[in-house]
């Protein structure tokens, strides 16, 4: 299979960093946070293994590669797979192993475009199991499991349930200290406010009688 034409102005090269990281993390069950983490070539090897099963000896992929030499060994596996499948893509290993953002971003963009154009879909593919025999894979799995446990949301404890009837309950949020203070101040003001006497309101007939009585007193 020859390399699909992906020019520099292709839509693939407008794929953003976040989308690429999500793509690799979701498809291969990884926990990448930076594009530079793909510089070792291990991610490219596994993506190739996903598209073309058996072309990459996954037990030889080094997920714990640190040195340039170890990076190069991963890329040799990748280049051998490309040659076997007649993928005419030049991989500039010297640039990629320097872990520069732009160089690795463009290669990741090409990898995703190549994956999309391949139409590969493997429902039975277990990425964790596929790389489990590779060097550093166990450490990678432990780090991913640890990060996943940290990401679990904490239960909300600010609400309590009170029963209001048979089999029914309602949630009430516990009042804050500021709310309690405001209520106490309002109660204190209400207690100190003078009590007004409620005088009975006179009807129109009563008012007329009172006026006539005052007039008679003035005549006397």
Order of alpha helices (4+ residues) and beta strands (2+ residues): alpha-alpha-alpha-alpha-alpha-alpha-alpha-beta-beta-alpha-alpha
